[in-house]
Amino acid sequence: MVSLVSNQATTVTASLQNDVGGQGVTWKASGNGCSGSSCGTFANASAASTQYTAPAAGGVYTLTATSVAQPTQSATLTAAVTDLAGVFTYHNDLARDGVNTEEFSLTPSSVAVATFGKLFTCAVDGAVYAQPLWAPGLTIGGAQHNVIFVATQHDSAYAFDADASPCVQLWHANLLDSAHGAGAGETPVPAGAVGSGYMDIQPQIGVTSTPVIDPVSNTLFLVSKSIDAGKAFHQRLHALDLASGNEKLNNNQPVEVSATVKGTGDGSSGGTLAFNSQTEGQRAGLALVNGVVYVSWASHEDTDPYHGWLIGYDAATLAQVAVFNTTPNGSRGGLWMAGGAPAADSQGNLYVPTGNGSFDANLKKTPNNDYGETVLKLTNTGTLAVEGSFTPFNQDYYTQNDLDLNSSGVVLLPDQATAPVHLLVAGSKIGMLYLLDRDALGGYCGACTTSDTNARQSFAAFVGVFGTPAFWQNSLYLAGSVQFTGDTLKAFAFNPATGQFNPTPASQSSLTFNFPGATPSVSSQGAANGIVWAIDSSQYGVPSPLGSGPAVLHAYDATNLAAELWNSSQATANRDMAGAAVKFTVPTVANGKVYIGTRTEIDVYGLLPNTN
């Protein structure tokens, strides 16, 4: 089998025996629902070796070479063509559902130890906490490539050919050089220079969050963190050219992050609260919504003072266009989401959950604008404003016990046929899942004492949630966990008729995922051949009680999680073993391959050579 993107050309060759008179072959392409050129074209349909150009439509196509001299003799090659536009953002799209429905190479029958495994590795200079991003058909260095983009904690960005084995590096951007805005002597931030000594992210902090790509302007946006020789901390928003890694906006320089809001909260001065580049941790992925790049912050290990910040930048100029603080007159309220990213609906409304922090939004007395432990709906009409919110009745218990509502990113469900039409799912450290109506999030129920009647539904689904669920074909997938207790990968069935989930898992894995659980991705051919991909990153090193070890990639049948198809520890002689694990990593599935980040490398998995 050959994996191609829409309109991609590849050379196909037929080997002939007993070709009387050298008459050659006749090539033909066929597929379900196509005919003639809509199945793809051949540069020379009668040449033994020719170029086949895939059609625009995704699907599985059969290329047949028939001997002219012996018409009963033929051979076939399968071409799996994806029309996936790209993986340009965290968890695939602004709904954050983690699904690629245009995957025609990988199926439950083809993902097995005999046919699927590690193809190649690309070395990098630091730990990869960010999800790798994928773009097809980019022209770099005068040639077309499908490209995987990677960011590291060593303040580097890379572009690799997504298919070439051995690995081909297309460019490397050092975000600590003068061409990318840094001064002499700048380095990534040592882990001990921030936080409370837990070494939660170690040994250094550079680019932690998942970047975002604008495919229209061919720009990669990402945020770096560094410290200079004078011990000043810097956070910068970069706009890199996809073809070169060079800065392309703001006079070819990144923007130094800074912001202020009115407020008397922790760390304020004279009624003004200013962004603190040292204490603010940029963990959540970036979002690109209606021409604005949104970046959000929390902290390093709850080291005060910090707040939840959400700042918007014009994607065409990098001018700052919106600033929102979750607790301007209080403290904390960070936006972590275990690496997840702000979700957005078709109207451009943003949805973010906050963590431990001050809450007074239920009070009638102004300013009542502190939103700890809350799911927020934000509009941007020149400024970010709260359009709606949901706060659990036991928010104070959450805050007092560090139980973070924002340990999970939110997922927007597809529009429903009957009311409520617009739903979302959020989770918390204690494993509660909340199903909310996006048009009426529910606010805060001060009279509630045992449950959240202001939510559409809430139930204990896991021992804890650290990650963003995936949602495919009315099933919600996630592997929960808490610090010392693991949980299985579970699927919860959503019933469109009732507008609720069945709180009993429809299926679950036999494997228990230890902390931090797993944020899964799903690949499928539309509504069929679904595979759930999940990384066991429990051996992510200090401070994991399990120490350091390889990441383990798992593949499950999406219709039955008890059926594991494959994992990267199965093959003999460590054939498929990945690099050392980092927590909260997310697999990226595109064009017949699965890409995962580790501490030293990007590992690329796919169908093994000669698999047809």
C-alpha positions as CSV (number, residue, x, y, z in Angstrom):
1,M,0.0,0.0,0.0
2,V,1.1,3.5,-0.7
3,S,-0.2,6.5,1.3
4,L,-0.8,9.7,-0.6
5,V,-2.4,13.1,-0.1
6,S,-4.8,14.7,-2.5
7,N,-3.2,15.4,-6.0
8,Q,0.1,14.0,-4.9
9,A,2.2,12.2,-7.6
10,T,4.2,9.1,-7.1
11,T,6.2,6.7,-9.4
12,V,4.6,3.3,-9.9
13,T,6.5,0.5,-11.6
14,A,5.4,-2.9,-13.0
15,S,7.9,-5.7,-13.5
16,L,7.2,-7.8,-16.5
17,Q,8.3,-11.3,-17.4
18,N,7.8,-13.0,-20.8
19,D,6.9,-9.7,-22.3
20,V,6.7,-10.9,-25.9
21,G,7.6,-8.1,-28.3
22,G,8.2,-5.6,-25.4
23,Q,4.5,-4.6,-25.5
24,G,4.5,-3.3,-21.9
25,V,1.5,-2.8,-19.7
26,T,-1.7,-0.9,-19.5
27,W,-2.4,1.0,-16.2
28,K,-5.9,1.6,-14.8
29,A,-7.1,3.1,-11.5
30,S,-10.4,2.2,-9.9
31,G,-12.2,2.8,-6.7
32,N,-15.6,3.0,-5.0
33,G,-17.7,5.7,-6.6
34,C,-15.1,6.9,-9.1
35,S,-14.4,6.4,-12.8
36,G,-11.9,7.5,-15.3
37,S,-9.7,10.4,-14.2
38,S,-11.7,10.8,-11.0
39,C,-9.8,7.8,-9.8
40,G,-6.4,9.5,-10.5
41,T,-4.3,9.8,-13.6
42,F,-1.2,8.2,-15.1
43,A,1.4,10.3,-17.0
44,N,1.8,7.4,-19.4
45,A,-0.7,4.6,-19.0
46,S,1.2,2.2,-21.2
47,A,4.7,2.6,-19.6
48,A,6.0,0.0,-17.2
49,S,7.2,2.9,-15.0
50,T,5.1,6.0,-14.8
51,Q,3.8,8.7,-12.5
52,Y,0.4,8.2,-10.9
53,T,-1.3,11.4,-9.6
54,A,-3.8,10.8,-6.9
55,P,-7.3,12.3,-7.2
56,A,-8.5,15.2,-5.0
57,A,-11.1,13.0,-3.2
58,G,-9.9,10.8,-0.3
59,G,-10.4,7.1,-0.5
60,V,-8.9,3.7,-1.3
61,Y,-7.9,3.2,-5.0
62,T,-6.6,0.2,-6.8
63,L,-3.9,0.6,-9.4
64,T,-3.8,-2.3,-11.8
65,A,-1.1,-3.0,-14.3
66,T,-2.1,-5.5,-17.0
67,S,0.3,-7.1,-19.4
68,V,-0.5,-6.2,-23.1
69,A,1.1,-9.4,-24.3
70,Q,-0.7,-11.6,-21.7
71,P,-3.9,-9.8,-20.8
72,T,-4.8,-12.5,-18.1
73,Q,-1.6,-11.4,-16.2
74,S,-1.9,-8.4,-13.9
75,A,-0.7,-7.0,-10.6
76,T,-2.3,-4.4,-8.3
77,L,-1.2,-1.8,-5.9
78,T,-3.4,-0.1,-3.3
79,A,-3.3,3.7,-2.9
80,A,-4.8,5.2,0.2
81,V,-5.4,8.9,-0.5
82,T,-6.2,11.3,2.3
83,D,-7.9,14.7,1.7
84,L,-7.1,15.8,5.2
85,A,-6.3,19.5,5.0
86,G,-3.8,19.3,7.8
87,V,-3.4,19.0,11.6
88,F,-2.9,22.7,12.2
89,T,-3.9,22.9,15.9
90,Y,-4.1,21.0,19.2
91,H,-6.4,17.9,19.0
92,N,-7.1,18.5,15.3
93,D,-9.7,21.2,15.3
94,L,-11.4,24.0,17.3
95,A,-13.9,21.6,18.8
96,R,-10.9,19.8,20.2
97,D,-12.5,16.4,19.4
98,G,-9.1,14.8,18.4
99,V,-10.5,13.1,15.3
100,N,-9.2,12.5,11.8
101,T,-11.9,11.0,9.7
102,E,-9.8,11.1,6.5
103,E,-7.4,8.2,7.3
104,F,-7.6,5.6,4.6
105,S,-4.3,3.6,5.2
106,L,-4.8,2.6,8.9
107,T,-7.6,0.2,9.7
108,P,-8.2,-2.2,12.6
109,S,-7.1,-5.0,10.3
110,S,-3.9,-3.4,9.1
111,V,-2.7,-2.2,12.5
112,A,-1.0,-5.3,13.9
113,V,2.5,-6.2,15.0
114,A,3.2,-8.0,11.7
115,T,2.2,-5.1,9.5
116,F,2.6,-1.9,11.6
117,G,5.5,-0.5,13.5
118,K,8.1,2.2,13.9
119,L,9.3,3.5,10.5
120,F,11.9,6.2,11.5
121,T,13.0,8.7,14.1
122,C,13.9,12.4,14.0
123,A,16.3,13.6,16.6
124,V,15.5,16.9,18.4
125,D,17.4,18.9,21.0
126,G,14.9,18.9,23.9
127,A,11.7,17.4,25.3
128,V,8.6,17.6,23.1
129,Y,5.6,18.5,25.2
130,A,3.7,20.1,22.2
131,Q,1.6,18.0,19.9
132,P,3.4,17.6,16.5
133,L,1.5,19.4,13.7
134,W,1.2,18.2,10.1
135,A,0.8,20.0,6.8
136,P,0.6,18.5,3.3
137,G,2.1,19.6,0.0
138,L,4.4,22.4,1.2
139,T,7.1,23.7,-1.1
140,I,10.4,23.9,0.8
141,G,13.8,24.1,-0.9
142,G,12.2,23.9,-4.3
143,A,10.4,20.5,-3.6
144,Q,7.1,19.5,-2.3
145,H,6.9,17.8,1.1
146,N,4.4,16.7,3.6
147,V,5.8,18.2,6.7
148,I,5.7,17.6,10.5
149,F,6.4,20.6,12.7
150,V,7.9,20.1,16.2
151,A,8.7,22.5,19.1
152,T,11.0,21.6,22.0
153,Q,11.7,22.8,25.6
154,H,15.2,23.8,24.3
155,D,13.5,26.7,22.5
156,S,13.7,25.2,19.1
157,A,11.2,24.6,16.3
158,Y,11.8,22.0,13.5
159,A,10.3,21.1,10.2
160,F,10.8,17.5,9.1
161,D,9.7,15.6,6.0
162,A,6.8,13.7,7.3
163,D,7.4,10.6,5.1
164,A,11.2,10.4,4.4
165,S,13.1,7.5,6.0
166,P,15.7,8.0,7.2
167,C,14.6,11.4,8.6
168,V,15.1,14.5,6.6
169,Q,15.3,17.8,8.4
170,L,13.9,20.7,6.3
171,W,14.8,23.5,8.7
172,H,15.6,24.2,12.4
173,A,14.8,27.5,14.1
174,N,16.8,28.4,17.2
175,L,14.4,30.8,19.1
176,L,17.3,32.0,21.2
177,D,19.3,33.7,18.5
178,S,19.1,37.3,17.5
179,A,17.1,36.5,14.3
180,H,14.3,35.3,16.5
181,G,14.4,38.2,19.0
182,A,16.7,36.9,21.7
183,G,19.6,38.7,23.3
184,A,23.1,37.5,23.9
185,G,23.3,34.8,26.6
186,E,19.7,33.8,26.7
187,T,18.9,30.2,27.5
188,P,15.8,28.1,28.2
189,V,14.5,28.6,31.8
190,P,16.1,26.0,34.2
191,A,13.4,24.1,35.9
192,G,14.6,25.3,39.3
193,A,14.2,29.0,38.4
194,V,10.4,28.8,38.5
195,G,7.9,26.8,40.5
196,S,8.1,25.4,44.0
197,G,10.9,22.8,43.6
198,Y,8.7,19.9,42.3
199,M,10.5,19.9,39.0
200,D,7.1,19.3,37.3
201,I,8.6,20.2,33.9
202,Q,12.3,19.4,33.7
203,P,15.1,19.9,33.1
204,Q,14.3,23.2,31.2
205,I,11.4,25.2,30.0
206,G,11.3,26.7,26.5
207,V,8.3,25.9,24.2
208,T,5.8,23.9,26.2
209,S,2.5,24.4,24.5
210,T,1.2,23.2,21.1
211,P,1.7,25.9,18.4
212,V,-1.0,26.7,15.8
213,I,-0.7,27.0,12.0
214,D,-2.4,29.4,9.7
215,P,-2.5,27.5,6.4
216,V,-3.7,30.5,4.5
217,S,-0.6,32.6,5.3
218,N,1.7,29.6,5.9
219,T,2.6,30.8,9.4
220,L,3.4,28.8,12.5
221,F,2.7,30.7,15.8
222,L,4.3,29.6,19.0
223,V,5.4,31.0,22.4
224,S,8.9,30.6,23.8
225,K,10.2,31.2,27.3
226,S,13.7,32.1,28.2
227,I,16.0,33.8,30.7
228,D,18.8,36.3,29.9
229,A,22.2,36.9,31.5
230,G,20.7,39.5,33.8
231,K,18.1,36.9,35.1
232,A,15.2,38.6,33.4
233,F,12.5,36.3,32.0
234,H,11.1,36.6,28.5
235,Q,8.0,35.1,26.8
236,R,7.7,35.8,23.1
237,L,5.0,35.1,20.5
238,H,6.7,34.1,17.3
239,A,5.3,34.0,13.8
240,L,7.5,31.6,11.7
241,D,7.4,31.1,8.0
242,L,6.4,27.5,7.3
243,A,9.0,27.2,4.5
244,S,12.0,28.6,6.3
245,G,11.4,29.0,10.1
246,N,12.2,32.7,9.8
247,E,10.2,35.3,11.6
248,K,7.8,36.9,9.1
249,L,5.7,39.5,10.9
250,N,6.3,42.6,13.1
251,N,9.4,43.6,11.2
252,N,10.6,40.0,11.3
253,Q,10.7,40.0,15.1
254,P,8.6,38.2,17.7
255,V,6.4,40.1,20.2
256,E,7.4,40.2,23.8
257,V,4.4,39.2,25.9
258,S,3.1,41.9,28.2
259,A,-0.3,43.0,29.4
260,T,-2.2,44.8,32.1
261,V,-5.7,44.9,33.4
262,K,-7.5,46.9,36.1
263,G,-7.6,45.0,39.3
264,T,-6.5,44.7,42.9
265,G,-5.6,41.0,42.7
266,D,-2.5,39.2,43.9
267,G,0.6,40.9,42.7
268,S,-1.2,44.1,41.6
269,S,0.1,47.7,42.2
270,G,-1.9,50.9,42.3
271,G,-5.0,49.2,41.0
272,T,-3.2,47.6,38.0
273,L,-2.4,44.0,37.5
274,A,0.5,43.2,35.2
275,F,1.5,40.0,33.4
276,N,4.5,38.4,35.1
277,S,6.8,36.5,32.6
278,Q,8.4,34.6,35.4
279,T,5.5,33.1,37.3
280,E,3.0,32.7,34.4
281,G,3.4,29.3,32.8
282,Q,2.3,29.0,29.2
283,R,1.0,25.4,29.1
284,A,-2.2,25.4,27.1
285,G,-2.1,25.1,23.3
286,L,-2.6,28.2,21.1
287,A,-5.8,28.8,19.2
288,L,-6.4,30.7,15.9
289,V,-10.0,32.0,15.7
290,N,-11.3,34.5,13.1
291,G,-7.8,35.9,12.5
292,V,-6.8,36.2,16.1
293,V,-4.1,34.0,17.8
294,Y,-5.1,33.3,21.4
295,V,-2.6,32.4,24.0
296,S,-3.4,31.4,27.6
297,W,-1.4,31.1,30.8
298,A,-1.5,29.5,34.3
299,S,1.5,29.0,36.6
300,H,4.5,26.8,37.4
301,E,3.4,24.5,40.2
302,D,0.9,26.9,41.7
303,T,3.7,29.4,42.7
304,D,2.1,32.7,43.6
305,P,1.4,35.3,42.4
306,Y,-0.3,34.1,39.2
307,H,-3.6,34.4,37.4
308,G,-5.3,33.0,34.3
309,W,-4.5,35.2,31.3
310,L,-6.0,34.9,27.8
311,I,-4.4,37.3,25.3
312,G,-5.3,37.7,21.6
313,Y,-3.0,38.9,18.9
314,D,-3.8,39.8,15.3
315,A,-2.6,37.0,13.1
316,A,-1.6,39.3,10.3
317,T,0.4,41.9,12.4
318,L,0.9,40.4,15.9
319,A,-0.7,43.5,17.4
320,Q,-2.3,42.8,20.7
321,V,-6.1,43.0,20.3
322,A,-7.7,41.4,23.4
323,V,-6.8,40.8,27.1
324,F,-8.7,38.8,29.7
325,N,-7.8,37.9,33.2
326,T,-9.8,35.3,35.1
327,T,-9.2,36.7,38.6
328,P,-8.3,40.4,38.3
329,N,-9.3,41.1,41.9
330,G,-8.3,37.8,43.4
331,S,-5.7,35.1,42.8
332,R,-5.0,32.1,40.6
333,G,-7.6,30.8,38.3
334,G,-5.1,29.5,35.8
335,L,-5.7,28.1,32.3
336,W,-3.8,24.7,32.2
337,M,-6.1,22.1,30.6
338,A,-3.2,19.6,30.8
339,G,-1.9,21.1,27.5
340,G,-5.3,21.4,25.9
341,A,-6.3,24.5,24.1
342,P,-9.2,27.0,24.1
343,A,-12.2,25.6,22.1
344,A,-14.2,27.8,19.8
345,D,-17.6,27.5,18.1
346,S,-18.6,28.6,14.6
347,Q,-19.5,32.1,15.8
348,G,-16.0,32.5,17.2
349,N,-17.0,32.2,20.9
350,L,-14.2,30.8,23.1
351,Y,-14.6,28.2,25.8
352,V,-12.0,27.8,28.5
353,P,-12.0,26.2,32.0
354,T,-10.2,27.7,34.9
355,G,-8.5,26.2,37.9
356,N,-8.1,26.9,41.6
357,G,-8.7,30.5,42.4
358,S,-10.9,33.3,43.7
359,F,-14.6,33.1,42.8
360,D,-17.1,36.0,43.3
361,A,-19.1,36.0,40.1
362,N,-22.2,34.9,42.0
363,L,-22.2,38.1,44.0
364,K,-24.5,41.0,43.1
365,K,-22.0,43.6,44.2
366,T,-19.4,44.6,41.6
367,P,-16.8,43.9,40.4
368,N,-17.8,40.2,40.8
369,N,-15.4,39.2,38.0
370,D,-13.2,36.5,39.6
371,Y,-13.9,33.1,37.9
372,G,-11.9,30.4,39.7
373,E,-13.1,26.8,39.0
374,T,-15.4,27.9,36.2
375,V,-16.1,27.0,32.5
376,L,-16.2,30.3,30.6
377,K,-17.8,31.3,27.3
378,L,-16.1,34.4,26.0
379,T,-17.0,36.6,23.1
380,N,-14.6,39.0,21.3
381,T,-16.2,42.1,20.1
382,G,-13.2,44.3,20.4
383,T,-12.5,43.0,23.9
384,L,-13.0,39.6,25.5
385,A,-16.1,39.5,27.6
386,V,-17.9,36.8,29.6
387,E,-21.0,35.6,27.7
388,G,-21.8,32.7,30.0
389,S,-20.3,30.5,32.7
390,F,-20.7,27.3,34.7
391,T,-19.3,26.9,38.2
392,P,-19.7,23.6,40.2
393,F,-21.7,24.0,43.5
394,N,-18.6,22.7,45.4
395,Q,-16.1,25.1,43.8
396,D,-14.8,26.2,47.2
397,Y,-14.0,22.5,48.0
398,Y,-12.3,22.2,44.6
399,T,-10.1,25.3,45.3
400,Q,-9.3,24.4,48.9
401,N,-8.2,20.9,47.8
402,D,-6.4,21.7,44.5
403,L,-9.0,19.7,42.5
404,D,-8.9,21.9,39.4
405,L,-11.8,22.0,37.0
406,N,-9.3,22.9,34.3
407,S,-7.3,19.7,34.6
408,S,-9.1,18.8,31.4
409,G,-9.6,20.8,28.1
410,V,-13.2,21.2,27.0
411,V,-14.6,19.4,23.9
412,L,-17.5,20.8,21.8
413,L,-19.9,18.1,20.7
414,P,-21.4,18.3,17.1
415,D,-24.6,20.2,16.8
416,Q,-27.6,18.1,17.8
417,A,-30.9,17.8,15.9
418,T,-33.0,18.8,18.9
419,A,-32.5,21.1,21.8
420,P,-30.1,21.6,23.5
421,V,-28.3,21.9,20.1
422,H,-24.9,23.1,21.4
423,L,-23.2,21.0,24.0
424,L,-19.7,20.7,25.6
425,V,-17.9,18.4,27.9
426,A,-15.5,19.4,30.7
427,G,-13.7,17.4,33.4
428,S,-11.9,17.8,36.7
429,K,-9.2,16.2,38.8
430,I,-11.7,14.3,40.8
431,G,-12.9,12.6,37.6
432,M,-16.2,14.3,37.2
433,L,-17.5,14.9,33.7
434,Y,-19.8,17.8,33.1
435,L,-22.1,18.0,30.1
436,L,-23.1,21.6,29.5
437,D,-25.4,23.6,27.2
438,R,-23.2,26.1,25.5
439,D,-26.2,28.5,25.0
440,A,-27.0,28.4,28.7
441,L,-24.0,27.2,30.7
442,G,-25.9,27.3,34.0
443,G,-24.0,29.8,36.1
444,Y,-23.5,28.9,39.8
445,C,-26.1,27.0,41.8
446,G,-25.7,28.4,45.3
447,A,-28.6,26.4,46.6
448,C,-27.2,23.1,45.4
449,T,-25.7,20.9,48.0
450,T,-25.1,17.4,46.5
451,S,-25.2,17.8,42.7
452,D,-25.1,20.4,40.0
453,T,-28.6,20.8,38.8
454,N,-27.5,23.7,36.6
455,A,-25.5,21.2,34.4
456,R,-27.2,19.2,31.8
457,Q,-25.5,16.1,33.3
458,S,-22.6,15.4,35.7
459,F,-21.2,12.1,36.8
460,A,-18.0,10.5,38.2
461,A,-16.4,8.9,35.1
462,F,-12.8,8.4,36.2
463,V,-10.6,8.4,39.2
464,G,-9.3,11.7,37.8
465,V,-9.0,13.6,34.6
466,F,-5.8,15.1,33.1
467,G,-6.3,15.5,29.4
468,T,-8.8,16.3,26.7
469,P,-11.3,13.7,25.6
470,A,-11.8,12.6,22.0
471,F,-15.3,12.4,20.6
472,W,-16.2,10.2,17.6
473,Q,-19.5,8.6,16.5
474,N,-21.2,9.6,19.7
475,S,-18.5,8.1,21.9
476,L,-16.3,10.0,24.3
477,Y,-12.8,8.6,24.9
478,L,-10.3,9.3,27.7
479,A,-7.9,7.6,30.0
480,G,-8.2,9.2,33.5
481,S,-5.8,9.1,36.4
482,V,-4.6,10.7,39.6
483,Q,-1.2,11.0,41.0
484,F,-1.0,7.5,42.5
485,T,-4.0,5.7,41.0
486,G,-4.4,4.7,37.4
487,D,-7.5,4.1,35.3
488,T,-8.5,2.5,32.1
489,L,-9.1,4.0,28.7
490,K,-12.9,4.3,28.6
491,A,-15.6,5.0,26.0
492,F,-18.9,6.6,27.2
493,A,-21.8,6.5,24.8
494,F,-23.8,9.6,24.1
495,N,-27.5,9.2,23.3
496,P,-28.7,12.0,20.9
497,A,-32.3,11.2,21.7
498,T,-31.9,11.9,25.4
499,G,-29.0,14.4,25.0
500,Q,-27.0,12.6,27.7
501,F,-24.2,10.1,28.3
502,N,-24.6,6.7,29.7
503,P,-22.4,6.9,32.8
504,T,-21.5,3.2,32.5
505,P,-18.6,2.8,30.1
506,A,-19.6,1.1,26.8
507,S,-16.1,-0.5,26.7
508,Q,-12.8,0.0,28.4
509,S,-9.2,-1.2,28.0
510,S,-7.7,-4.0,30.1
511,L,-4.6,-1.8,30.6
512,T,-4.6,0.7,33.4
513,F,-3.0,3.9,32.5
514,N,-1.0,5.4,35.4
515,F,-0.7,9.2,35.9
516,P,-1.2,11.3,33.9
517,G,-3.5,9.0,32.0
518,A,-3.8,9.7,28.2
519,T,-5.3,12.2,25.8
520,P,-6.4,10.0,22.9
521,S,-6.7,10.7,19.2
522,V,-9.1,8.9,16.8
523,S,-8.5,8.0,13.2
524,S,-11.2,6.6,10.9
525,Q,-12.6,6.4,7.4
526,G,-15.6,8.5,8.0
527,A,-17.9,6.5,10.3
528,A,-15.9,3.3,9.8
529,N,-12.6,1.7,10.8
530,G,-12.2,3.8,13.9
531,I,-8.9,3.4,15.9
532,V,-8.3,5.1,19.2
533,W,-4.6,6.0,19.7
534,A,-3.3,6.7,23.2
535,I,0.2,7.2,24.7
536,D,1.2,5.7,28.1
537,S,3.6,8.4,29.3
538,S,3.6,7.4,33.0
539,Q,7.4,7.0,33.0
540,Y,8.0,10.6,32.2
541,G,10.9,11.0,34.7
542,V,11.2,13.2,37.7
543,P,8.9,13.6,39.6
544,S,7.0,10.5,38.3
545,P,7.1,7.7,41.0
546,L,7.6,5.3,38.1
547,G,10.9,7.0,37.0
548,S,12.0,7.3,33.4
549,G,11.2,5.0,30.6
550,P,9.9,4.9,27.0
551,A,6.6,6.3,25.9
552,V,4.2,3.4,24.8
553,L,1.8,4.0,22.0
554,H,-1.4,2.0,22.0
555,A,-4.0,1.3,19.3
556,Y,-7.5,0.1,20.1
557,D,-10.6,-0.7,18.1
558,A,-12.8,2.3,18.6
559,T,-15.9,0.2,18.8
560,N,-14.5,-2.0,21.6
561,L,-11.7,-0.8,23.7
562,A,-11.2,-4.3,25.1
563,A,-9.7,-5.1,21.7
564,E,-6.2,-3.8,21.7
565,L,-4.8,-3.9,18.1
566,W,-1.2,-3.1,18.7
567,N,1.2,-1.3,21.0
568,S,4.8,-0.2,20.7
569,S,6.2,-2.7,23.3
570,Q,4.9,-5.8,21.5
571,A,7.5,-6.5,18.8
572,T,10.6,-8.4,19.5
573,A,14.0,-6.8,20.0
574,N,12.5,-3.4,20.8
575,R,11.7,-2.9,17.2
576,D,9.0,-0.3,17.9
577,M,10.2,1.2,21.2
578,A,9.7,5.0,21.4
579,G,11.9,7.5,23.1
580,A,11.7,8.5,26.8
581,A,8.3,9.7,27.8
582,V,7.0,13.2,28.5
583,K,3.6,13.7,30.2
584,F,0.5,15.0,28.5
585,T,1.8,14.1,25.0
586,V,-0.8,13.6,22.2
587,P,-0.4,11.4,19.1
588,T,-0.9,13.0,15.7
589,V,-2.4,10.7,13.0
590,A,-2.1,11.8,9.3
591,N,-1.6,10.1,5.9
592,G,-1.0,6.6,7.2
593,K,1.4,7.6,10.0
594,V,1.3,8.3,13.7
595,Y,3.7,10.9,15.2
596,I,4.6,11.1,18.9
597,G,6.9,13.4,20.7
598,T,9.4,12.2,23.4
599,R,12.3,13.7,25.3
600,T,14.9,13.3,22.5
601,E,13.1,12.5,19.3
602,I,10.0,12.3,17.2
603,D,8.9,8.7,16.5
604,V,7.0,7.9,13.3
605,Y,4.8,4.8,13.1
606,G,3.1,3.4,10.0
607,L,2.6,0.4,7.8
608,L,5.8,-1.6,7.5
609,P,7.5,-1.7,4.0
610,N,6.0,-4.2,1.6
611,T,2.6,-4.1,3.4
612,N,0.0,-4.1,0.6
